[in-house]
């Protein structure tokens, strides 16, 4: 029997709360790290600034988006008191599903460097995994289906529940 290459989405129903908290925390770490690995295949920093298709932002947007998503949700939920980088949290917040009428003009964006976004992701990683914050997020487990924290953990592709 082979080991799983990637953990399955946690089943949040049943079981002991502490076990579920640990399972959710481990899954969150794994998905955040896996998302980073997706970008490691790019040949150079220049690849981050190419647009895969005209109605999409360059890849640097998507690299910054996941950390921004979680930071913005945690600020909105009152679990994070300060923004990490307000400029990034605005720039990377909206635009995953661009439409032809959206602002995709490169003249309107001053994209940060790959190193800056990587540093931001690292800085965003710390508060997300801060033990006090994490305990508050997971305190609702396995009952967060009715929790205000559900959007924090379920909206994003690296979130915890299938679409």
N, C-alpha and C positions, 0 to 999 in steps of 0.2 A: 504494500500500500504506500502511495506517495503522499508526502505532506502537502497541505494546501499552499499554493504560491501566494495567495492573498486571502485574508480573512473574509468570511461571508458576513453579510449585513446582520447585525445582532437582532435576535428576536427579543423584543422588549416585554413580552407578555410572559408572566410566570417566573419562577425562580426566586432566589434570594436577592434582595436589593443590593447588597454589597458586591455580589458576584456580577450583577448586571452593571453596576457602576464601573467595575474593573473592565468588563467586556466592552462597554461603550468607550471608555477612556483608551483602551488598547486599539480599538477599531479607529478611533479618531486619529491617534498617532500614525497608524498604518496608512490611512488614506491621505493625510497631510503629506507624509513622506513619499508616498507613491506618486502624488501629483508632482512633487519636485522632480522625481525620477523621469517623468514624461519629458521634461525639458532638457534633461541631460543628453538626449540623443541629438540635439541641434549641433550642427557642425561648427558654428561660430556665433559670436554675439550679434553679428549682422543678421543672422537668421531670425532673431527675435523681432526685428523691425520690418519683416516682410509680412504682407497680407496674404493669407491663404486664398481668399476670394475677395472680390471688391466690396461686398457688403459686410465685411468683418474688419475689426481693428487688427493691427499687427499683433503678433504673438506676445509681445511684451505686456499688452493689456491683460491677456489671460493669465500670464505668469503672476501679475500683481492682484488679479481679481479675487482669488480665493481667500487670501489673507484679509483683503479689504472687506469682503463679504462678512467674514466672522467678526472683525473689529466693529464694523458698522452695526451688526445685529446685537453685539454685546453692549455697545454704547446705547442703542435704542432700548434695550432691556434693562438698562441701569446697572449692568454688571461690570462695566468698564467706565471709570470716571473720566478718563482723558483719551483723546484720540492720539494715535501714534504719529501719524503724518497726515494732517488734514488735506493737503494737496493731493496725495495719493488716494486717500479715502474718497475724494470727490472724483478724481480722474478715472479710477478703476472700478467705480461703483456701478455704473450704468453703461450698457452697450454690448452685452453678451449676445443678444438677439437683435442686432441692428436691422433697421429697415431702410429703404432707399431714401426716405425723407430725413433720416437722422443725420446728425453732423459727423461725417466721416472725413472731412477735410483735414489733411495733415497739417495745414497751416494753423489749425486751431488747437493742436496738441504739441506740447513740449515734453515728449516722452523721456522719462529718466533712463539712466544707463541700466544695464543688466545688473551690475554690481549694486547699484542703489536699490533696485527692486529686490534683489536677493537679501540685502541687509534689512530691508523693510519686512520681508517675509519672516526673517529670523526674529526681528523685534516683535512682530505680530504673534509669533509662535509662543513667546514667553507669557504674555498675559492670558492667552487662550488656555495655556496649560498651568497657569498659576494654581497652586493647590487649593487656595481658598475659593477662587472663582470656579474652578472645576468642581469643587464640592457643592457649591451653590447650584451649578447647572445640573449636576447629577443627583441632587437631593430629591428631585421629582421622579427619578427613575425607580421603579418601572411605570410610574404613573404620569409621565410627561405627555401622553396623548392629550390630556386636558390642561397641560401647563402652558403658560405664556412663553416658555422656552422652546416649544415645539418648532417655531420657525428657525431658530438658531441651529437646530440639529437636523432639520429635515429638508430644507429648501435647496441646498447646494448639492452638486454631484458628489462631493466628498462628505455629504451629510449621512445621516444614519438610517434613513428609511427609503425603501424603493419608491419610485414615482408611481 
